[in-house]
Amino acid sequence: MSPLVAMKKTASSSYLGPGGLDLSKSFFTPISGGSPPSPTKRPTKITVVGVGNVGMAIAQTILTQDLADELALVDAKEDKLRGEMLDLQHAAAFLPRTKIQASVDYAATANSDLCIVTAGARQNPGESRLNLLQRNVALFRHIVPPLAEHSPDCIIMVVSNPVDVLTYVAWRLSGFPANRVIGSGTNLDSSRFRFLIADHLDVNAQDVQAYIVGEHGDSSVALWSSISVGGVPLLSSLERQQIAYEKETLKSIHKEVVQSAYEVIRLKGYTSWAIGYSAASLARTLLRDQRRIHPVSVLAKGLYGIDGGEVFLSLPAQLGRNGVLGVTNLHLTDEEAQQLRTSARTIMEVQSQLGI
């Protein structure tokens, strides 16, 4: 018996009677003159690949926010996978109705609208970053092609780290147009940035518009020149009111953003909830065609003076049902533009060693 068939018996279903009898018919009587369900009203389906801490935080947030009619979980560890599926299914009475299935077989992902990849190899003691990346590339060769085969019209969202390079890898392996492959990028970094600025100013983070762009990592760029609070440009407002501020203070806030994930990992061993909410926010914008702007990892070739090769890094992008609809034309200072191009070169140098 295939893994898919073996696990399908516990997927949400109305076929509970002897021999698979559909018991739902004995509870409900169709109204007179009713029409059958429209074949065009296809359920929304999301796949999450990898049921580790991050994958399950994303799955849980998707369920509680009612973002999908169907949720498929895929992982190589069958017992862990089945346990997570059952744990979620047992919460059905407290959640919006979602059909949850799980399998080690990628056939379970068929007809997904959005495939979220969180799987990744763990770094071994003494292992170089490049060697870890090459192992993750090998892992993606077993993940991305079957996702693309079973859901040729889906959007792929990469969450696995290093997210920018692996988003590029997923794009190349999928054969998809660039607008349908994105990485979670600096969406969460920007949320942390907004929180820290709001905390300094004692305002609500939702009233702060601020972006971290470039690499999701040490070479990320804080776009101080475009920050606004309640619609008021931050730095120009301070200068107009002759309020002095130290550049070192700005740098320390950005450094805190970069270090914040490391701090969470030091304290609890991993990050999960914040990236879960970040990914769910992206899923909502994509699948409900909300056309919101998120800083996510996109193909940046030819944008903001980035040239020399194909590279994915985070830029503020408008997202909708067709994936990336466009990249915002922000005005960057010369210093910010230079830092962004340096960040792009950092990523391209790593990519050049992968042989893809």
HUWOZI-V34884 format. One record per helix or strand of 2 or more residues. SS is the DSSP state (H for helix, E for strand). FROM is the first residue (numbers start at 1). LEN is the number of residues. If there is no record, write none. Layout:
SS/FROM/LEN  SS/FROM/LEN
//
This chain:
H/3/6  H/18/3  H/23/4  E/45/5  H/53/12  E/70/5  H/78/12  H/92/3  E/99/5  H/106/4  E/114/4  H/129/22  E/155/4  H/163/12  H/178/3  E/181/3  H/187/15  H/205/3  E/208/2  E/212/3  E/221/2  H/224/3  E/228/2  E/232/2  H/234/7  H/247/22  H/273/15  E/293/7  E/312/9  E/323/5  H/334/18
//
